[in-house]
Amino acid sequence: MQTWNLVLFTLVLLFCDVRSSNVDGEWNGNKHEFLDKFAVTSGHHIYMYGNFTANSNATATLVFAPADLWKSLHKNVQKHSIYNNRTCTSVLAPLCNRTEGSYVYTREVPCGDVCHSQPENIIPVPHSQVTYKIENVSTQFYYAILVPCLPMESCNWSYSSGKIFATISYDVWFVSGDPFASNHDIFTYQFSYDEHGALVVLIIVIILYGILVPFHLVGYTWLFGKCDMPNFVRVFTVAMLIECTGVIFVIVHYITFAHDGQGIVVFYDLGFFLEVLADCVLLLIVLLIAKGYRITISIIRRKRLLAIIWLMYFFSVITFSVWTLFGLSKESDKNEYQEWAGGLLLACRLIALIYTIFELRSTYLQEDDPVKIRLYIVFFFVCLVWFLYLPVSVIVAATLNPVYRAMIVRTSSRVFDFMGFLGMTIFLYPYWSNRYFQFSHWFTEDEAARLI
């Protein structure tokens, strides 16, 4: 029973980290409370609006700051774990240096129907105490944070110690578009700009998988009524089905997210793990082909080294996944590959590439059949692209605006993962496998020819 309780507790922790456009919760005011970040681009506008309630006279300050101001605020916030009058003035000092005035970024909450600190030029969203409208700005993130401080004269801030130790509940929305409009674009309205297009890419990818998977299965099962396939191909089929299932889970999350601003986080995290698991299985198949298994040799050579390389990559992926969910701070503008876990994954991926090239060269030198030699040459270039797309996309993204980093890496990952499965499907298709692989007995030459 204790084991099952531990597993359940772990799962709850695993799925509790939510990135959503509708953020709600409770805050006891002991220290700052980071709400979320939301990206905007030039030519567009975003709104943040919502309500705050307290079970007493508790008050605090809500700050919605652009990236340049947030860097200074975040640096100050990280320095202090205990708040007092001096701490509040120190933490919020960067607001005093803004020529447009701190009222642009701050609201004192909770308040009445509409906060008195609301600028007159911003029309409040109905039934919302607080409304921020951000427009005509460069592409950047905006960060929302609650601090247990209240404004005073001469740009000083006081710690609301007598009031803040009560609970403040909040329900805040971040939207990309006009909340006053009757119709909204489901692909963009609830999404931060760094996630615009994510749902479109996922739908395109799953449509492509919807074509690729039947194409693969027809060749081995349906066309001739053969209900079995080589174990080598069966493992690849399972990997592709796992990948498809993961993408479907993520799509369900995003479709729900487009509706309610929160999505089904369990589905998103489960889909994420299924995708990385499928990636690990695909790597194992790549390593086996590089060794010439079922092409040049029928017995795997140097099994221990193969196991070490694959397990190294597998554990780096698990470490990276756990770090992404637990260790990566939403308050930072860094993406997951700029942290140590991402660097470890990229390093292990490059090691796996070097090992693959070494094994391919060794297999190439053993092979005398010119047809199979051409296969290894083509396979080498396909592997090179598949292994290098991730570090290249990370390097390119690191040179760009932080808003574009995650967008580029995630899109390239899903596109190139599909290309990897597409390439492997072609390699393992019966027409080609009859020529290259040592399981041609599953089909006669006439049967294989009919699959073209």
C-alpha positions in Angstrom: 0.0 0.0 0.0 2.8 2.4 0.8 4.4 1.7 -2.6 1.2 2.6 -4.4 0.8 5.8 -2.3 4.3 6.8 -3.3 3.5 6.1 -7.0 0.3 8.1 -6.7 2.1 11.0 -5.0 4.8 11.0 -7.6 2.2 11.2 -10.4 0.5 14.1 -8.7 3.7 16.0 -8.5 4.6 15.1 -12.1 1.4 16.6 -13.5 1.0 19.6 -11.3 3.2 22.0 -13.3 0.8 23.9 -15.5 1.5 26.4 -18.2 -1.9 27.9 -19.0 -3.6 31.1 -20.1 -6.1 30.8 -17.2 -4.1 30.9 -13.9 -5.9 30.5 -10.6 -4.8 29.7 -7.1 -4.2 30.9 -3.5 -1.3 32.9 -2.0 -0.5 33.4 1.6 1.8 36.4 1.0 5.0 35.1 2.7 7.0 35.8 -0.4 6.4 36.7 -4.1 4.1 34.6 -6.2 5.0 34.2 -9.9 1.8 33.8 -11.9 2.9 33.3 -15.5 4.6 34.8 -18.6 2.9 35.6 -21.9 4.5 36.6 -25.1 3.4 39.4 -27.5 4.8 40.4 -30.9 4.8 43.7 -32.8 1.5 44.4 -34.5 -0.5 42.4 -32.0 -1.8 43.0 -28.5 -2.4 40.9 -25.4 -4.7 41.3 -22.4 -4.3 40.2 -18.8 -7.4 40.5 -16.7 -9.0 38.8 -13.7 -10.1 39.1 -10.1 -8.5 38.9 -6.7 -10.3 38.1 -3.4 -9.0 37.9 0.2 -10.5 36.5 3.4 -9.6 39.7 5.3 -8.2 43.1 4.5 -5.1 41.6 2.9 -3.6 43.6 0.0 -0.6 43.3 -2.3 0.8 44.6 -5.6 0.4 42.9 -8.9 3.2 43.6 -11.4 2.9 42.9 -15.1 6.4 43.7 -16.5 8.1 43.6 -19.9 11.2 41.5 -20.4 13.8 44.3 -19.8 12.1 45.4 -16.6 11.6 41.8 -15.5 15.3 41.1 -15.6 16.0 43.7 -13.0 13.0 42.7 -10.9 13.8 39.0 -11.1 17.4 39.6 -10.0 16.2 41.5 -7.0 13.5 39.0 -6.1 16.1 36.1 -6.2 18.2 38.0 -3.6 15.4 38.2 -1.0 13.5 35.4 0.7 12.2 37.5 3.6 10.2 40.7 3.0 10.1 43.9 4.9 9.9 47.6 4.1 13.5 47.8 3.0 13.2 44.6 1.0 10.1 45.9 -0.8 11.8 49.2 -1.8 14.9 47.3 -3.0 13.0 44.7 -5.0 10.7 47.2 -6.7 13.3 49.9 -7.2 13.5 49.3 -11.0 9.9 50.5 -11.3 11.0 54.0 -10.2 13.4 54.3 -13.1 10.6 54.0 -15.7 9.8 57.3 -17.3 6.2 56.1 -18.1 5.5 55.6 -14.4 5.1 52.5 -12.3 1.2 52.8 -12.5 1.5 51.3 -16.1 2.8 48.0 -14.6 1.3 47.8 -11.1 -2.2 47.3 -9.6 -3.0 47.2 -5.9 -5.1 44.1 -5.3 -7.7 43.0 -4.2 -9.9 46.0 -5.0 -13.5 46.9 -5.8 -15.2 46.3 -9.1 -12.4 48.1 -10.8 -9.0 49.0 -9.2 -8.5 52.7 -8.6 -5.0 52.3 -10.0 -6.4 51.3 -13.4 -5.3 53.7 -16.1 -8.2 55.6 -17.6 -7.2 54.9 -21.2 -7.7 51.1 -20.7 -11.3 49.9 -20.9 -11.8 47.3 -18.2 -12.9 43.8 -19.2 -16.4 43.2 -17.8 -16.5 41.5 -14.4 -12.8 41.9 -13.9 -11.1 44.0 -11.3 -7.8 44.2 -13.2 -7.2 44.8 -16.9 -3.9 45.2 -18.6 -3.6 45.9 -22.4 -0.2 45.5 -24.0 0.2 46.8 -27.6 2.6 48.5 -29.9 5.6 46.8 -28.3 8.4 44.7 -29.7 8.4 40.9 -29.6 9.0 39.9 -26.0 7.6 38.1 -22.9 5.6 39.9 -20.2 5.8 38.5 -16.7 3.1 38.6 -14.0 4.0 38.5 -10.3 2.4 39.2 -6.9 4.6 40.9 -4.2 3.6 41.6 -0.6 4.3 45.3 -0.9 2.3 48.5 -1.2 3.4 51.8 -2.8 4.3 54.9 -0.7 5.5 58.4 -1.6 8.9 59.1 -3.1 9.0 55.7 -4.8 9.2 53.9 -1.5 7.4 50.6 -0.8 6.1 49.2 2.4 5.7 45.6 3.4 2.0 44.9 4.1 2.9 42.7 7.1 -0.2 43.4 9.1 -2.5 42.5 6.2 -0.8 40.1 3.9 -0.7 37.0 6.1 -4.2 36.2 5.0 -4.9 34.2 1.9 -5.4 36.0 -1.4 -7.2 34.0 -4.2 -6.7 34.9 -7.8 -8.2 34.0 -11.1 -6.3 35.6 -14.0 -6.6 35.2 -17.8 -3.9 35.9 -20.4 -5.2 36.2 -24.0 -3.7 37.0 -27.3 -6.4 39.1 -28.9 -9.5 41.2 -28.0 -11.6 39.8 -25.2 -14.4 42.2 -26.2 -14.8 40.4 -29.6 -17.5 37.9 -30.1 -15.3 35.5 -32.2 -11.8 34.5 -31.6 -9.1 32.5 -33.5 -9.0 29.2 -31.7 -5.4 28.6 -32.8 -4.1 31.8 -31.2 -6.5 33.4 -28.7 -5.6 31.4 -25.6 -2.0 30.9 -26.6 1.1 32.9 -25.8 2.8 34.1 -29.0 5.7 31.6 -28.5 3.0 28.8 -28.9 1.2 30.2 -31.9 1.1 27.6 -34.6 1.8 24.7 -32.2 -1.7 23.2 -32.7 -1.5 23.7 -36.5 1.9 21.9 -36.6 0.5 19.0 -34.5 -2.5 18.6 -36.6 -0.4 18.5 -39.8 2.0 16.0 -38.2 -0.8 13.6 -37.1 -2.4 13.7 -40.5 0.9 12.7 -42.0 1.2 9.9 -39.5 -2.3 8.9 -40.4 -1.1 8.3 -43.9 2.3 6.8 -43.0 1.1 4.2 -40.4 -1.5 2.5 -42.8 1.1 2.7 -45.6 3.5 0.8 -43.4 1.0 -1.7 -42.0 -0.5 -2.5 -45.4 2.9 -3.8 -46.7 3.3 -6.3 -43.8 -0.2 -7.4 -42.8 -3.3 -6.4 -44.8 -2.3 -6.8 -48.5 -1.6 -10.5 -48.3 -3.3 -11.5 -45.1 0.0 -12.1 -43.3 -0.7 -11.2 -39.7 2.9 -11.4 -38.5 6.1 -9.5 -39.3 9.7 -9.8 -38.4 10.6 -8.8 -34.8 12.9 -6.1 -36.0 10.0 -4.5 -37.9 7.6 -5.1 -35.1 9.7 -3.0 -32.7 9.8 -0.2 -35.2 6.0 -0.4 -35.6 5.5 -0.2 -31.9 7.8 2.9 -31.7 5.8 4.6 -34.5 2.5 3.8 -32.8 3.8 5.2 -29.5 4.9 8.4 -31.2 1.4 8.7 -32.8 -0.3 8.1 -29.5 1.9 10.8 -27.8 1.1 13.3 -30.5 -2.6 12.6 -30.2 -2.5 13.1 -26.4 -0.7 16.5 -26.9 -3.3 17.5 -29.5 -6.2 16.7 -27.1 -4.5 18.9 -24.5 -4.1 21.8 -26.9 -7.6 21.6 -28.3 -8.9 21.6 -24.7 -6.5 24.5 -23.9 -7.9 26.5 -26.8 -11.3 26.1 -25.2 -10.7 26.7 -21.5 -7.1 28.1 -21.2 -5.8 25.2 -19.1 -6.0 22.0 -21.1 -5.5 18.5 -19.8 -2.0 18.7 -18.4 -1.9 14.9 -17.7 -2.4 14.3 -21.4 0.3 16.8 -22.3 2.9 15.3 -20.0 2.0 11.8 -20.9 2.2 12.6 -24.6 5.6 14.3 -24.0 6.9 11.1 -22.4 5.5 8.9 -25.1 7.3 11.0 -27.7 10.6 10.8 -26.0 10.2 7.1 -25.5 9.5 6.6 -29.2 12.6 8.6 -29.9 14.7 6.3 -27.8 13.3 3.2 -29.5 14.0 4.7 -32.9 17.6 5.4 -31.9 18.0 1.7 -30.9 16.8 0.7 -34.4 19.2 3.2 -36.0 22.1 1.8 -34.0 21.2 -1.8 -35.0 21.1 -0.9 -38.7 24.4 0.9 -38.3 25.9 -2.3 -37.0 24.6 -4.1 -40.1 22.1 -6.2 -38.2 19.9 -8.2 -40.5 21.7 -6.6 -43.5 25.3 -7.7 -43.4 25.3 -9.7 -40.1 22.7 -11.8 -38.3 24.4 -11.7 -34.9 24.9 -8.4 -33.1 28.6 -7.6 -32.4 29.8 -5.7 -29.3 26.4 -5.9 -27.5 27.8 -4.4 -24.3 29.0 -1.2 -25.9 25.7 -1.0 -27.8 23.8 -1.3 -24.5 26.0 1.3 -22.8 25.5 3.9 -25.6 21.7 3.3 -25.8 21.2 3.3 -22.0 23.3 6.5 -21.7 21.0 8.2 -24.2 17.9 6.8 -22.6 18.8 8.0 -19.1 19.8 11.4 -20.5 16.4 11.7 -22.0 14.7 10.7 -18.7 16.9 13.2 -16.8 16.0 15.9 -19.3 12.3 15.1 -19.1 12.2 15.2 -15.3 14.3 18.4 -15.3 11.9 20.1 -17.8 8.9 19.3 -15.6 10.5 20.0 -12.2 13.7 22.0 -12.4 13.1 24.5 -15.2 11.8 27.8 -13.8 9.0 29.5 -15.7 10.4 32.8 -14.5 13.4 32.4 -16.7 13.6 33.3 -20.4 15.9 30.3 -21.0 14.6 27.2 -22.8 15.2 23.7 -21.5 18.2 23.1 -23.8 20.1 26.0 -22.2 20.2 24.3 -18.9 22.5 21.5 -17.8 20.0 18.7 -18.5 19.5 20.0 -22.0 23.3 20.1 -22.5 23.6 16.6 -21.2 21.0 15.4 -23.7 22.7 17.1 -26.6 26.1 15.7 -25.6 24.7 12.2 -25.4 23.1 12.6 -28.8 26.4 13.7 -30.3 28.1 10.7 -28.7 25.5 8.4 -30.2 26.1 10.0 -33.6 29.9 9.4 -33.3 29.2 5.8 -32.3 26.8 5.4 -35.2 29.3 6.7 -37.7 32.0 4.4 -36.3 29.7 1.4 -36.6 28.6 2.4 -40.1 32.1 2.7 -41.3 33.0 -0.7 -39.8 29.9 -2.3 -41.5 30.6 -0.5 -44.7 34.1 -2.0 -45.0 32.7 -5.5 -44.4 30.1 -5.3 -47.1 30.8 -6.4 -50.7 27.3 -6.1 -52.2 27.2 -2.8 -54.1 23.4 -2.5 -53.5 23.8 -2.7 -49.7 26.8 -0.4 -49.9 24.6 2.3 -51.5 22.1 1.7 -48.7 24.7 2.4 -46.0 25.7 5.6 -47.8 22.2 6.9 -48.0 21.6 5.8 -44.4 24.6 7.7 -43.3 23.3 11.0 -44.6 19.8 10.4 -43.3 21.3 9.7 -39.8 23.5 12.7 -40.0 20.5 15.0 -40.6 18.4 13.2 -37.9 21.1 13.4 -35.2 22.2 17.0 -36.0 18.8 18.7 -36.4 18.4 19.1 -32.6 21.8 20.7 -31.7 21.6 22.9 -34.9 18.1 24.1 -34.1 19.1 24.8 -30.5 22.2 26.8 -31.6 20.1 28.8 -34.1 17.4 29.4 -31.5 19.9 30.6 -29.0 20.8 33.5 -31.3 17.2 34.6 -31.7 14.6 36.4 -29.5 13.7 34.2 -26.5 10.1 34.2 -27.7 11.1 32.3 -30.9 13.4 29.7 -29.2 10.9 27.2 -28.0 8.8 27.6 -31.1 11.7 26.7 -33.4 13.0 23.8 -31.3 9.6 22.2 -30.8 8.5 22.5 -34.4 11.8 21.2 -35.8 11.7 18.3 -33.3 8.3 17.1 -34.4 9.0 17.6 -38.1 12.3 15.8 -38.1 11.0 13.0 -35.9 8.4 12.4 -38.5 11.0 12.5 -41.2 13.0 9.9 -39.2 10.0 7.6 -39.0 9.3 8.2 -42.7 12.8 7.3 -43.7 12.8 4.2 -41.6 9.4 3.2 -43.0 10.9 3.4 -46.5 14.0 1.4 -45.5 11.8 -1.4 -43.9 9.1 -1.5 -46.5 8.9 -5.0 -48.0 9.9 -3.9 -51.5 13.2 -2.5 -50.2 13.6 -5.0 -47.3 13.6 -7.9 -49.8 16.7 -6.3 -51.4 18.6 -5.3 -48.3 17.4 -7.0 -45.2 17.7 -10.7 -44.2 14.0 -11.3 -43.7 12.9 -11.4 -47.3 11.4 -14.9 -46.7 8.3 -13.1 -45.5 7.5 -12.1 -49.0 8.1 -13.6 -52.4 9.7 -11.4 -55.0 6.4 -11.1 -56.9 4.6 -10.1 -53.7 7.2 -7.5 -52.8 7.1 -6.1 -56.4 3.3 -5.6 -56.1 3.9 -3.2 -53.2 5.5 -0.5 -55.3 
